[in-house]
């Protein structure tokens, strides 16, 4: 079955960086687009970034453009989210998603 496992979250100071990973299994990874979403405390879940299948076309939420980069390694069945210049408002649980399947999420906390 489809499984998505996020990792790489943690506590970081404002202005710092983190790299999240989403390890996938149970489907032909290179054929499917993958997206990262986040849910901040008291807010709805929102789309952060997405990446297409073989072509790898990317899209970003306006709030993270220029700071976050989504990428994929089809040989490793993994999608990454490089997050730079982090802000307190980036604090959230980050999830990866494909075709309606969700991982368990990884907590990112940006605080001094």
C-alpha positions, -999 to +999 in steps of 0.1 A: +000+000+000+010+036-004+032+049+024+046+084+030+071+090+058+082+125+066+113+134+086+137+162+092+115+185+114+127+202+145+133+234+164+152+262+146+158+298+152+144+325+129+165+329+099+177+293+101+172+263+077+158+228+077+155+201+051+125+179+052+123+145+035+093+124+024+102+088+018+076+070-004+067+034-011+039+013-026+036+030-060+056+039-090+071+070-075+084+087-107+049+087-122+032+107-094+033+143-085+040+150-048+031+180-026+040+194+008+014+209+030+014+224+065-010+230+093-002+257+118-019+258+152-055+270+149-053+272+111-064+252+081-040+230+063-024+248+034-005+238+003+032+248+006+048+234-026+043+207-052+064+190-078+053+172-109+063+136-119+090+130-144+092+166-157+094+179-121+075+212-126+073+230-093+048+254-077+049+273-044+027+292-021+033+329-022+043+329+014+073+306+008+085+316-027+121+324-027+127+307+006+116+271+001+127+246-026+110+214-034+129+186-052+127+149-058+151+120-062+133+093-082+161+068-076+155+071-038+117+075-039+121+107-019+109+142-021+126+170-002+116+205+010+146+228+017+134+256+039+157+287+043+152+320+060+126+304+083+101+326+101+080+320+132+049+319+110+064+288+093+058+269+125+035+240+117+032+203+111+044+195+076+029+167+056+035+152+022+007+141+000+001+122-032-032+112-047-050+116-014-025+097+007-009+115+036+021+109+058+020+113+096+037+147+095+068+162+110+068+192+134+087+223+125+090+250+152+107+283+144+114+302+176+142+320+194 
